[in-house]
Amino acid sequence: MQKVYITDVILRDAHQSLIATRLRIEDLLPACAMLDNIGYWSLECWGGATFDACLRFLKEDPWQRLIQLKAAMPNTRLQMLVRGQNLLGYRHYSDDVVRMFILKAAENGIDVFRIFDALNDIRNLKTAIVAAKETGKHAQGTICYTTSPVHNVSGFVTLGKDLAKLGCDSIAIKDMAGLLTPYAASELVKALQDAVDLPLHLHSHATSGLAEMCQLKAIEAGCRHIDTALSSWAGGTSHPPTESMVIAFRGTEYDTGLNLNKLQEVNRYFTEIRKKYRRFESEFTGIDTQVHVYQVPGGMISNLANQLRERNALDRIGEVYKEIPEVRKDLGYPPLVTPTSQIVGTQAVLNVLTGKRYETITNEVKRYLQGGYGKAPAPVNETLQKRAIGKEEIIDCRPADLLKPEFEALRQEIGALAHNDEDVLSYALFPEVGRQFLEQRSTGTLVPEVLELELTAVDADSIKKAPTEFNVALHGESYHVKVTGAGPKNQMLRHFYFSVDGVPEEIVVETLDEIVLAGGAQGAVTSTIARKRPRPSSPGDITVSMPCNILEVLVKVGESVAAGQAVLVTEAMKMETEITAPIAGLVKAVHVVKGEAANPDEVLIEIAPLSDAC
């Protein structure tokens, strides 16, 4: 059969790529009847960053979201993306957690499991694929496409054969960075067609402007399934437009059979919905051919830009682009997809901002170099590996083989906050965020992030941007103020960083619960909390290189520490980093607590040298 089948990613990857996965269930449900009536092969609606965003920002139960979508679209397969042994998180989970997650996802509405591993390590795919097969659902094995000196068609075909041996029902080519070119797509599809007797699906991001051509050449070569997004959420770092691909094949042997009028009707709805989320739009979501030079996936670009903007270093994004291939080479050329894209990207930012390569190494890079994520596609930089892991042993086996069953222990940890197995899984995947969500649910205090009001009477072009550097006079004194950065808009506690006469300062703006203001209008009240930490002046002063959150404070005042000992654990761009003591001595002062934000050029911990302490 020549017909081409379409999977639309409007309910997941489209808005993950363009507005950081912020579409709320209240804006999805009104479109479901229209989507269910189109005749898609499947609708991707779950997985990826959806779970995290639901818990962290939208304050929605991701399991209830899935249940509601399934009830609203009973006639269409629902599809999700699973990161193999990582599931939807950033570490490997024990096999019992993986099996339970797949089982519950199937019970709650998932029909197609697209399962991938960031390193294309087949060992990390087996448990999830077998579990999906045991549920009777469609198990789709995935090849993460990338380019490097060690990646080639032969290697991808070998992986395709291995996926077929595991019993996969189909194989997806996942071009998450938009690195495929039309003729490379044709060559790869033909080679896989000759090697495996399974349907092939092509998932290609439009970042470089080549995705539509890649899909056309892939279909001519024998691929019969493509991923698209309704046109109002297509292009750039998203995907080829559904309507355009339907038109392209209409009247040919590849005709999709989809009704263009129905597609345009539902697209009109999503066109209007997108306007509500303009605060999350990124300027880095258009066509960008730099991906073929720096291998930067579309979803990674906006994250890098935000991180650098918070550090007041957006002008250095070009340096970060150049550093990413160097870090990737040192790590053995991993495909850049979650979590490896975050691992490589964050380390590249650190290398640029600190001015010295690998002066600070994230915990995830250490774990990766130890083998904690699986086998790297190529040998890693041995000097860097020794520096990162010291005398710890290299992990040669499947990383999950080292993990004991943990589901029941997780159930005990979260206790009565979990009402069912699904809640335990939410906590397992995102311990801090999941626990906070469940606690807020139990107290009825779940409040989603605020959507900015649309401009109405005011012409947007007439609005002037606020200055970032200015002088102010207060009580007869003159001060020079320079804004140096700001935390994410979507936090209940938002941090603003600036300097006053060269001294760094921080203001935390706290969004309180909605109250009734004068005149009956609903709004938010903010309070400010000014924190002042000393500036670094001594060898024992500990600082960070970029804005971050404090996950753990590992030392106390009066405690003796050795040079190189971990004293803090921080988080930036969802990656953890251990901050170590620069010298041996006694902890003189601690200026930060768990949960606070930290800014560069602030002393977080003071260590007095042993000679001074004595």
Secondary structure, DSSP 8 states (H G I E B T S, - for coil): ----EEEE-TTTHHHHHHHTT---HHHHHHHHHHHHTT--SEEEEEETTHHHHIIIII---HHHHHHHHHHH-TTS-EEEEE-GGGTTSSS---HHHHHHHHHHHHHHT--EEEE--TT--GGGTHHHHHHHHHTTSEEEEEEE---STT--HHHHHHHHHHHHHTT-SEEEEEETTS---HHHHHHHHHHHHHH--S-EEEEE--TTS-HHHHHHHHHHTT--EEEEB-GGG-STTS--BHHHHHHHHTTSTT-----HHHHHHHHHHHHHHHGGGGGG--TT-S--TTHHHH---HHHHHHHHHHHHHTT-GGGHHHHHHHHHHHHHHTT-----TTHHHHHHHHHHHHHHHSSTTSS-BHHHHHHHHTTT---SS---HHHHHHHHTT-----S-GGGG----HHHHHHHHGGG--SHHHHHHHHHSHHHHHHHHHHHHHT------------SS-GGG-----SEEEEEETTEEEEEEEEEE--TT-SEEEEEEEETTEEEEEEEEE---EE-GGG-EE--EEEEEE------STTEE--SS-EEEEEE---TT-EE-TT-EEEEEEETTEEEEEE-SS-EEEEEE---TT-EE-TT---EEEEEHHHH-
